[in-house]
Amino acid sequence: MSNANPPMRTVRLKASEAVWSLIDRAAKLRGQTGAEFIVDAAQRVAEDALVDCPVALVPASSYDHYLQILDQPPCNDGFRRLMRVEKPWQD
């Protein structure tokens, strides 16, 4: 169940007048306050950073299992067939 009024936190920011002016102009174009614009922009950048992050944090037990799989590559007919398939980059 989602909370209709989740707790909010306050952030104080320092920026030059030129930056604030830019933020205010962009926010006005979107029909937002400067604070709404900043939060939306920060959220998008944070989501992008997490999506682009090449590192996944997993419990040690999962990591150990993953390493075991890598240390014992498959050795069956399906894998051997896959390795014999012509690769487009090896023309």
Sequence and secondary structure as in RCSB ss.txt:
>XXXX:A:sequence
MSNANPPMRTVRLKASEAVWSLIDRAAKLRGQTGAEFIVDAAQRVAEDALVDCPVALVPASSYDHYLQILDQPPC
NDGFRRLMRVEKPWQD
>XXXX:A:secstr
   SS           HHHHHHHHHHHHHTT  HHHHHHHHHHHHHHHHHHH       HHHHHHHHHHHHS   
SHHHHHHHHS  GGG 
